[in-house]
Amino acid sequence: MGFPFFGNPMPRQAKPKPRPITESVTIREISLLDLPPIFALGERLFPADKWPALYRTWDEYELAVHFASDSETCLVAEMDGQVVGFALGTLLEKRMSSWTYGYLLWLGVDPDVARKGVAARLFERMTDLFIKLGARMIMVDTDAENEPALAFFRSQGFGQETPHLFLSRNLTHDPDYLRHRRAPRASPTRRKPATPSRPNYAPGRDDDD
Ligand SMILES: CC(C)(COP(=O)(O)OP(=O)(O)OC[C@H]1O[C@@H](n2cnc3c(N)ncnc32)[C@H](O)[C@@H]1OP(=O)(O)O)[C@@H](O)C(=O)NCCC(=O)NCCS
């Protein structure tokens, strides 16, 4: 029965179901044009003062090296023509071991689309790639305080968390350091990538080095 003063209520229209954001996200292999937006997003997500303990440093060199050597395992999440996330991985083969590892080095999603499943989509595709390339295990690492990343990795089935301590020693008072600084430089030194060629441990396997 309708209400006399307000008229009959309008028939309720079925609201269109909001399309999950991940459906409008495309996951694809990285291309050269992606480097500037990925770099800019990484600068927002990995500022050196936020995660000073990260032994890898987010910089142009880091990104360019991965693009040059591992583009097959570098993925981009794109939405409306914009880069909203990326995953940079590499394949590791241990000497004297038949095992191949997939190592996810960097994973980042624009905070504007956080908790919408973008990282999960990137990770799903990366897993497919690693499997196709022969990996039997995936490794990731992050700062012990990086709760969102830990929660994400745990949600993707990661376990076997092995604490790993990074120690540092200041060299600027070392006599050799001071001598070296005073000597004229022969040629400009080229920076080396901060990424180790392989991680220091391989969970689940005996160290064979
Ligand atoms: C970690 C990160 C990649 C997650 O990206 P995301 O697209 O928001 O993650 P998803 O939406 O795919 O999350 C999937 C699941 O992970 C977990 N998760 C993700 N972010 C979380 C958070 N901030 N708090 C708690 N759980 C979280 C949840 O279980 C989530 O499922 P739910 O939303 O249904 O509960 C993103 O927060 C990020 O870029 N962080 C900064 C960079 C970084 O630390 N990278 C990882 C180390 S290289």
The ligand as a MOL file (V3000), in Angstrom:
LIG
                    3D

  0  0  0     0  0            999 V3000
M  V30 BEGIN CTAB
M  V30 COUNTS 48 50 0 0 0
M  V30 BEGIN ATOM
M  V30 1 C 51.9940 -4.4860 -0.3830 0
M  V30 2 C 51.2500 -3.9490 -1.6070 0
M  V30 3 C 52.0000 -4.3260 -2.8920 0
M  V30 4 C 49.8220 -4.5570 -1.6270 0
M  V30 5 O 49.1580 -4.1100 -2.8130 0
M  V30 6 P 47.5500 -4.1660 -2.9630 0
M  V30 7 O 47.2140 -4.0660 -4.4070 0
M  V30 8 O 46.9500 -3.1360 -2.0780 0
M  V30 9 O 47.2170 -5.6160 -2.4010 0
M  V30 10 P 45.9120 -6.4960 -2.7290 0
M  V30 11 O 44.7260 -5.6130 -2.8600 0
M  V30 12 O 46.1910 -7.3930 -3.8690 0
M  V30 13 O 45.7970 -7.3290 -1.3750 0
M  V30 14 C 45.5510 -8.7240 -1.3270 0
M  V30 15 C 45.5130 -9.1350 0.1350 0
M  V30 16 O 46.7680 -8.8090 0.7860 0
M  V30 17 C 46.5160 -8.3810 2.1410 0
M  V30 18 N 46.8660 -6.9560 2.2830 0
M  V30 19 C 47.2630 -6.1210 1.2990 0
M  V30 20 N 47.5290 -4.8800 1.8050 0
M  V30 21 C 47.2560 -4.9490 3.1150 0
M  V30 22 C 47.3130 -3.9940 4.1700 0
M  V30 23 N 47.7030 -2.7070 3.9700 0
M  V30 24 N 46.9790 -4.3990 5.4160 0
M  V30 25 C 46.6050 -5.6690 5.6580 0
M  V30 26 N 46.5110 -6.6300 4.7000 0
M  V30 27 C 46.8420 -6.2780 3.4360 0
M  V30 28 C 45.0180 -8.5760 2.3540 0
M  V30 29 O 44.8440 -9.9150 2.8040 0
M  V30 30 C 44.4780 -8.4050 0.9420 0
M  V30 31 O 43.2180 -9.0180 0.7500 0
M  V30 32 P 41.8730 -8.2100 1.1980 0
M  V30 33 O 42.0050 -6.8020 0.7100 0
M  V30 34 O 40.7830 -8.9960 0.5120 0
M  V30 35 O 41.8340 -8.2990 2.7050 0
M  V30 36 C 51.0940 -2.3830 -1.5300 0
M  V30 37 O 50.6040 -2.0490 -0.2470 0
M  V30 38 C 52.3810 -1.6070 -1.7710 0
M  V30 39 O 52.6900 -1.2580 -2.9180 0
M  V30 40 N 53.1360 -1.3230 -0.6770 0
M  V30 41 C 54.3520 -0.4860 -0.7880 0
M  V30 42 C 55.4840 -1.2120 -1.5010 0
M  V30 43 C 55.9010 -2.4890 -0.8000 0
M  V30 44 O 56.0710 -2.5330 0.3980 0
M  V30 45 N 56.0900 -3.5740 -1.6060 0
M  V30 46 C 56.3950 -4.9100 -1.1080 0
M  V30 47 C 57.8400 -5.1530 -0.8710 0
M  V30 48 S 58.8200 -5.0390 -2.3640 0
M  V30 END ATOM
M  V30 BEGIN BOND
M  V30 1 1 1 2
M  V30 2 1 2 3
M  V30 3 1 2 4
M  V30 4 1 2 36
M  V30 5 1 4 5
M  V30 6 1 5 6
M  V30 7 2 6 7
M  V30 8 1 6 8
M  V30 9 1 6 9
M  V30 10 1 9 10
M  V30 11 2 10 11
M  V30 12 1 10 12
M  V30 13 1 10 13
M  V30 14 1 13 14
M  V30 15 1 14 15
M  V30 16 1 15 16
M  V30 17 1 15 30
M  V30 18 1 16 17
M  V30 19 1 17 18
M  V30 20 1 17 28
M  V30 21 1 18 19
M  V30 22 1 18 27
M  V30 23 2 19 20
M  V30 24 1 20 21
M  V30 25 1 21 22
M  V30 26 2 21 27
M  V30 27 1 22 23
M  V30 28 2 22 24
M  V30 29 1 24 25
M  V30 30 2 25 26
M  V30 31 1 26 27
M  V30 32 1 28 29
M  V30 33 1 28 30
M  V30 34 1 30 31
M  V30 35 1 31 32
M  V30 36 2 32 33
M  V30 37 1 32 34
M  V30 38 1 32 35
M  V30 39 1 36 37
M  V30 40 1 36 38
M  V30 41 2 38 39
M  V30 42 1 38 40
M  V30 43 1 40 41
M  V30 44 1 41 42
M  V30 45 1 42 43
M  V30 46 2 43 44
M  V30 47 1 43 45
M  V30 48 1 45 46
M  V30 49 1 46 47
M  V30 50 1 47 48
M  V30 END BOND
M  V30 END CTAB
M  END
